[in-house]
Amino acid sequence: MKTLHVGNSIVIDPESGPSPAVVVYGGLYGWEGRWLVHEIPASLRGSVIFVLPTHFTHDCNACLKELHTKISPANISSYSLCGYSRGGVEVYRYRNLAQWKILGLIDPSAPTMGGFPETVLDNFSSKIRCVYWVPNWGKDGYGGRIPSFAKHLRDLKVRIVEQATAHRHMPLFSLIISGPTFCIRVRPQLALSLAEIAFGAGSWTLLRSMHRIFRGVGKFTALARQGCASTGSRL
């Protein structure tokens, strides 16, 4: 695995043969680019190519061109686009740029906060993976725009996880929950490694969610049951 610094982004190359590529736009306060590197579980850094624009204003097409100067398209099995916080606006902006496998929304700004209609992703609803916690966006949710968009996503019946998680920790939470869906197949060691992260954090709700993703992976199931049993919870 190696980390490459190119013009507009940071590229994490797992050097593991054909791998899925995920572009992740970050947000304000420096929560993007280099900062996101340390929010990605080591298990995923060894399985997925990550493209992390160093600023949310960087053009996604330019980032993909830079990616291809370092990693041949022949070694990329699929492309996905994610946005955290303000970076969500870039998902709305670049939704048609490529044949994205997944459109990931990580506690995102509402489309209307970036000049897009709330319905901007309606034609891509089957590709959306979202984690949201509306209270993170303040008492009125930016004039009601955040709760309105969250409701719209629920009405679309997209895959959305809503759990009390601080905005600062949403990227890690999202990648633990949704990360394996970027991969061609679930790898038992990846499942176990992610489970250990959740178990170490004492998040039984997270373990239960991960159990639904990784059903059939024996070691994960055993670890998840161990974690939940210690609090009297049930999977």
C-alpha positions, 0 to 999 in steps of 0.5 A: 500500500502506498499514499500518493500526493498528486496535484488535486488529491491524495491517492491511496493505492492498495497495490492489490490488483484490480480494486474499486476506486472511491472518490471522497470529498470532505468538508470545511475546517480542514476535514478533507484530503490529508485529514481523511486519510486517518479516518479510513480503516487500515483494512479498507486502505488495503482493499480499496483505492481512495481518491481524496481531493485536498479541497472541495473546490477541486474538479472531480474530472481533474482528480480522476485524470490524475488518478489514471496517471498513477493507476491504470484504469485496467486496475480499477474494477469500479468507481464510486463517489462520496461526500462528507458534510460540505463535500456532499454538494460535490456528489450532487455536482458530479453525479453524471460524471462517471458510471458510479457504482455507489453515491455515498452521502456522509452526514451531507449538506442538503442539495438546496445548500449548494444550489441544487434541487432536493430531487437531484439524486432521485434518478440514482436512488438505488446507488445511494448509501447514506449515514445521517444524524440531523441533530448534528446540523443545529436546532433548525437544521439550516432553516429546515433544509437538512431535515427536509432532505433527510425526509426526502431520502427516507421517502425514496427508501434509499439505504440510510443509517441514522444513528447518534454519531458526532459529525466529526466521527461520521466518516469513520462510522460511514466507512465501517458501515458502507465500506464493504459495499465498494468491494467486489465481494466481502472478504472474511479478514476485512469483515473481522478487522472492521468488527474489531474496530467497532468492538473496540469502540464499544458500539453494539448498535454498530456491531448489529448493523455490521452483522447484517452486512456480514452474515455468514462470516463465522468469525465476525458473527462470533465476535459480534455476538460476544460484544452484544452479549456483554451488554445483554443486547441481541443481534 
